[in-house]
Amino acid sequence: MATVQITLPDALAQEATKAGLLAPDKTERMLREGLRAERLERFKAARAVLATEPLAPMTAEEISAEIAAYRTEQRRAAGS
């Protein structure tokens, strides 16, 4: 588990402490919710791009080649 140190204005730190938001479980939940929202925004942006610039269809052979290349890269990254 990592330890994170943040710097906040005094008034904000006091208010967050009083509200219980600096408790580890609350902070973890807020970070997870923020990360989820960020991923959702990136997904929506990617969908918008694909809606305006769709990818060309791939043949079964092209799909198989992409899968094989991905698996090769995964094995290489794992050191096997």
C-alpha positions as CSV (number, residue, x, y, z in Angstrom):
1,M,0.0,0.0,0.0
2,A,1.3,3.5,-0.9
3,T,1.4,6.5,1.3
4,V,0.4,9.8,-0.4
5,Q,1.1,13.3,1.0
6,I,-0.9,16.2,-0.3
7,T,-0.7,19.9,0.3
8,L,-4.0,21.8,0.8
9,P,-4.9,25.3,1.9
10,D,-5.4,25.3,5.6
11,A,-9.1,26.2,5.4
12,L,-9.8,23.5,2.9
13,A,-7.9,20.9,5.0
14,Q,-9.8,21.9,8.1
15,E,-13.2,21.7,6.4
16,A,-12.3,18.4,4.8
17,T,-11.2,17.0,8.1
18,K,-14.4,18.1,9.8
19,A,-16.4,16.5,7.0
20,G,-14.4,13.2,7.4
21,L,-13.2,13.4,3.9
22,L,-9.6,12.8,4.8
23,A,-10.2,9.5,6.4
24,P,-8.5,6.8,4.3
25,D,-11.7,5.0,3.3
26,K,-13.4,8.2,2.2
27,T,-10.4,9.4,0.3
28,E,-10.0,6.0,-1.4
29,R,-13.7,6.1,-2.5
30,M,-13.4,9.6,-3.9
31,L,-10.3,8.7,-5.8
32,R,-11.9,5.5,-7.2
33,E,-15.0,7.5,-8.2
34,G,-12.9,10.2,-9.9
35,L,-10.9,7.6,-11.8
36,R,-14.1,5.9,-12.9
37,A,-15.4,9.3,-14.2
38,E,-12.1,9.9,-16.0
39,R,-12.3,6.5,-17.7
40,L,-15.9,7.1,-18.7
41,E,-15.0,10.5,-20.2
42,R,-12.1,8.9,-22.2
43,F,-14.5,6.2,-23.4
44,K,-17.1,8.8,-24.5
45,A,-14.4,10.7,-26.4
46,A,-13.2,7.6,-28.2
47,R,-16.8,6.7,-29.1
48,A,-17.3,10.2,-30.6
49,V,-14.1,9.9,-32.7
50,L,-15.1,6.5,-33.9
51,A,-18.6,7.7,-34.8
52,T,-17.1,10.4,-37.0
53,E,-14.2,8.4,-38.3
54,P,-15.1,4.7,-38.2
55,L,-12.4,2.1,-38.6
56,A,-12.3,0.0,-41.8
57,P,-13.6,-3.5,-41.3
58,M,-11.0,-6.1,-40.7
59,T,-10.8,-9.6,-42.3
60,A,-10.7,-12.7,-40.2
61,E,-7.0,-13.1,-41.1
62,E,-6.2,-9.5,-40.0
63,I,-8.0,-10.1,-36.7
64,S,-6.0,-13.3,-36.2
65,A,-2.7,-11.5,-37.0
66,E,-3.5,-8.8,-34.5
67,I,-4.3,-11.3,-31.8
68,A,-1.1,-13.3,-32.5
69,A,0.9,-10.0,-32.3
70,Y,-0.7,-9.1,-29.0
71,R,0.0,-12.5,-27.5
72,T,3.6,-12.4,-28.7
73,E,4.1,-8.9,-27.1
74,Q,2.5,-10.1,-23.8
75,R,4.8,-13.1,-23.7
76,R,7.8,-10.9,-24.4
77,A,6.8,-8.4,-21.7
78,A,6.4,-11.3,-19.2
79,G,9.9,-12.5,-20.1
80,S,8.9,-15.9,-21.6
